[in-house]
Amino acid sequence: MFKASKAKKEDTPAIPSMIGPDLHIVGALSTEGAIRVDGVVDGDIKCAMLDVGVDGVVNGDVDAKVIRVEGAVNGVVTAGAVYLMSTARMRGDVIHAKLSVEGGAVVEGNFRQRDASDASIEARLHTAPASDDQRAVHEAADHRNAVAGGAVLQGPHAPQSR
């Protein structure tokens, strides 16, 4: 009896934590679930899914698996997937694995795609030294960047060489 109830709870998607339009949070937020921001958050956010509504504002860095922005984010965003909708106002760098930017979105910052070289850097900084395989991947990425001329995509502009 208890097992069936527990299994059903795990299958049901969690309801996101809501920051309503009349709420102003000062401080960091952290959850393994989802957060919907329609008010203002002055602080860093770490979560699985962040949805910033049209009138929502986040003043701080964001670390999420997925972020969807219709409102404003002022800070560095690090996410697996970033969706900047047409009403988004992003001020800060975006580090992503997957990126989608609709026409009309305003971005003041740089985009950088996460790849194997970032994983290698994290391995060296946070755990034991990187393996020979990870070093090889990192060196290959450095070579690719050097061959590509170090092109950087900035906001709505075309790639420019440094």
N, C-alpha and C positions, 0 to 999 in steps of 0.2 A: 504494500500500500504506500509506504513512504517513498520507495524507489520510483514508482510511477510518477508521483507528484514532483520529485526532484528532477527526473528526466524531462518532464514537461517544462519546468522552469528554465532549464538550460537551453531548450530548443527555442523558447520565446525570446525575440530580440529585446534587449533592455530599452526602456524608455530613456531618452536623453535627459540629462540635467539641464534645466532651463534657467537662463538669465534673462528675465523679462525686461521689457522696454523701460520700466520705471525703477530698475535696479542698477546700482553702481557698486561694483565689487573692487576693493583695493586689496591686492594680495594674490599670491600664486594659487592656481587651481591644478589639481592632479587627480586623474581618474583613469581606470582601465576601460571605461565606457565612453559614451558620447556626450558632447556638450553642445547646446544651442544657445548662441549669444544674440539677444535682441536689445540688450542694454549696453553698459560700458564695463569693461574689465581693465583695470590698471594693474597688470601683473602678468607673469609668464603662465602659459597654459601647456600642460602635458596631458594628452588623452589619445584614445583610439580614433575618434571621429570628432571633428570640430566643424560646426555649421554657423557661420556668421551671417545673420540676417541683414536686410537692407539698411536698417537703422542701427545695427550692432557695431560696436567699436572695441577693438582689442589693442591696448597699448602695452605691448610686451612681446617676448619671443614665444613662438609656438612650436611644439614638437608633437606631431600627430602622425598616425598612419594615413589618414585622409583628412583634407581640409577643403571646405567649399566656402568661398567668400562672395557675399553679395554686398557687404558693408565695407568697413575699413579695418585694416590691420596695419599697425605701426610697430614693426619689429621684424626680426629674422624668423622666417618660417622654414622649418625642416620637416618634410613629410614624404611619405611614399607616393601619394597622389595629391596634386594641388589643382583645384578647379577655381579659376577666377572668372566670375560671371560678369556680364556687361556693366553692372553697377558697382563693381569692386573698386576699392581705392587701396592699393597696396603700397606702403612706404617701407622698404627694407628688402634685403636679399631673400631669395627663394631657393632653397636647396631641395631638390626633388628627384624622384625616380620617374614620375609621370607628370606631365604638365598640360593643362588645357586653359587657354586664355580666350575669352570671347571678345569680340570687337566692342569697344567702348570702355573696357576695363582700363583704369589708370594705374600704371606701375612706375614707381620711382625706386629703382634698385636693380640688382643683377640677378639673373637666373643661372643656376649651376646644377647640372644633372649629377646625381649621385651615381657612382659606378664602383667597380671593383677596387680602384685605387683608394677611395674613401674607406672602404671596408678594411683595406690593408693598413691605412693610417690608424683607424680605430683599434685594430688588433694590436698595433705597436704601442698605442697610448694607454689602452685600458686592460690589456691582458699580457700574456707572454709574448716574446718577440715573434714577429710574423714568420711564417714558414717560408722555405725557399720558393714554393709555388706562389704564395702571396706576394713575395718580393718581385718575382717574375711578372706577375700581373701588373703590379705597380709600375715597374720599369717600362712595360709595354704601353701602359696608359701615358706615361711621361713622354715616350717616343711619339705616340699618336698626337699628343698635344703640340709637341715641337714641330712635327710635320705639318699639322693643320695651321700653323702660324699663330697659335694662341688666340683664335677668334673668340670673342665674348659677345653674347647677346644681351643687350641692355634695353629693358623695357620694350617699347613698340618699334625700336630701331632695328635695322638690318645688322648682321654680324659685321664687326669692325676689327681690323687687326690692331694689336697693341704695338 
